Amino acid sequence: MRLRTPVLALATAALAFGGAAVMAQIEGGSRGVAPIDSSGNFEVSGVTVDTSGKSADAARYAGWRLAQRKAWVQLSNRLGAGGGLVSDGTLDSLVSAVVVENEQIGPNRYIAKLGVLFDRDRAGSILGVVGTVNRSAAMVVIPVQWSGGVGQVFEQRSDWQEAWARYRTGNSTIDYVRPVGTGPDPLLLNVGQTERPGRGWWRTVLDQYGASDVLIPVVTLYRQWPGGPIVGVFQARQGPDNRKLAQFVLKVNSAAGLPALLDAGVKRIDETYQAALSRGLIRADPGLMYRTPEPTPTPTALPTDLPAAVTTTAATATTAFTVQFDTPDVGAVTATEGALLGIPGVSSASTSSLALGGISLMRVGYAGAPEALRAALEARGWQVLGSGTTLRIRRGPAPQPRPTPTGTPTAG
């Protein structure tokens, strides 16, 4: 798992989407759930213990020790390794954390369901297994929750987002990028964005999070009456096209069981994504990849006895330009990229720095001189400022030079 928050011009984004109203949305409200540590530990959950002792603390200590032994045996069997039994002192050095799922503490008795996390490198060396896991490319997660006919992601803190934040992804083959939900996350990752298939804008958004694809887990909650049973309809969706991979239904008998319902849904959706990855159903989308200029072959010396028309032909090198352009809204990004890609000689045009409501930067690969690119842009109605490989473009006629007076003035 990777955690990253994009650095964008929030002030300019607020102007683009409605000024103070959007700035209030960013600054106000209770949003943002940081994911728990998802390092690649071996995890064994659901270990039940029932121990007793001279005191409550002694019974609890004995229960945790017993949970470590039982979890080690389960881990060895699961990995098919012959680690065998090890001493409690060795287990203490291998266990990185004990997660309390449920516990009941009495004066002399301890009953609990625990989870045990083992350090992957140390435990793997004893069990004789490789400590690393081959994982997918980085994929940003947009957890969509529908309740009462309203869909939300990061606009407010939701139970579905919290479930994804507390899920341990260390053992998953999916490299999840889980946004916190603060800053510009509600503006970039929302329900509306999941319904936009345009690759140009998706490419810009994913680049802000260091991801190459998007996963959209969806849950629709149906409450039969306040505090009563809750039915959750879960969908595992993927990609800019919002493609549905699987759907299932889970139910709990009371509102108190909602966290357990969502935790079970997250686990099953993660298994769905892993199975789809192993079957090749989740693969790189060519439309989400930046097009890089093709390498220019090194020109070689030509024989002098060839015709003049041949000897004067030479390979034209591709030059990288930085183009500044206005981005008042989302459509301006895609429209400007498409306009530049339509110019002959432009091999690539991708937004490298996004500032909604302000001036963004674009990387442009052009096979020709800067003067030629300037002329091509002006011929298509752009006003071009700057010089060299750094240009500033905007829509509108270029300023006309003031006319120079002609003729010889006569004496008064």
Secondary structure, 3 states (H helix, E strand, C coil): CECCCCCCCHHHHHHHCCCHHHHHHHHCCCCCCCCCCCCCCEEEEEEEEEEECCCHHHHHHHHHHHHHHHHHHHHHHHHCCCCCCCCHHHHHHHEEEEEEEEEEECCCEEEEEEEEEECHHHHHHHHCCCCCCCCCCEEEECCEEEECCEEECCCCCCHHHHHHHHCCCCCCCCEEECCCCCCCHHHHCCHHHHCCCCHHHHHHHHHHCCCCEEEEEEEEEEECCCCCCEEEEEEEEECCCCEEEEEEEEEECCHHHHHHHHHHHHHHHHHHHHHHHHCCCCCCCHHHCCCCCCCCCCCCCCCCCCCHHHHCCCCCCCEEEEEEEEECCHHHHHHHHHHHHCCCCEEEEEEEECCCCEEEEEEEEECCCHHHHHHHHHHCCEEEEEECCEEEEEECCCCCCCCCCCCCCCCC
